Amino acid sequence: MSEQKYDAEVDCVGFYCPMPIAMTKEAIDNIQVGQVLKVEADDPAAEPDLKAWAKHTGNKILKFEKEGTLLRFYIKREK
């Protein structure tokens, strides 16, 4: 399986709700439409929260990975 390419990343490990959403929003706002943001988090609530946030904001989760407690999202900025 090929590695997902990304243009920017944000490390939310050690942060809990609502920080992963706030940090992701800030990072998405700083990349161009069409670019991909890699987000890593370890807050169990980040999975449903970021999936709902992406749907609500019109951004697309291209890939989601879970390795133990580490959650990794690749989110494409759509608008």
N, C-alpha and C positions, 0 to 999 in steps of 0.2 A: 504494500500500500504506500502510495506516495505521500510525502509530508505536505500538509496544507501550507501554502504561502501566505504571508501576511505583511502588512506595511507598517504597523505600529503595534505595541503591546502595552498592557497595563497589568500590574501585579497587585491583586487584591487579597493575597494570602495573608491571613491574620486579621483581616477586617471583617466586620459583621454588619448585617443589615442596619441601615440602608447604604452603607459606604460602597459596596461593590456596584450598585446601580449608579450612584452619584459619580464614582470614578470612571465607570464605563461611559456614561453620558458625556462627561468632560472630554474623554479621549476620543469618542466618536465625533464630537464637535470640532476636533482639531485635525481630522483627516478629511480627504476629499471624497466626494460621492464616487462609489465604485471601489474604493480601497477597503482593505480587510484589517480588522482589529483583533488581536489575540488577547483574550482575557483569561487569567488564571485566578482561581479563588478556592478557598477551602471551607467556606460557610455553606452548610447543607442547604440553606434557604436560597443560595445564589442560583441553583439550578432552576427552580420554578420561577423565581423573581426575574432572572435575566431572559428566560424564554418568554415570559409574559411581556416584559419591557420591550423586547425586540419586536414582538407582534404588534404591540400598541404603537410603537414609534415608526413602524414600516421598515425596519431594518431586518436583515436576513441572517439567521444562524446557518452558516455553511457546514459547520462540523462541530460536534460536541463529543468530548472525551472525558472519561472518568477513570482515574488511576488511584485506587484507594480513596483517600479523602480529597485528593486534588481534582478540581473540575477545570476543564479547559474548553473555552468557547472560541470559535472563529466567526466573527460577526462582520458581514459586509454592509457598509453604509449605502443605503439605497436612496436617501434623499437628504 
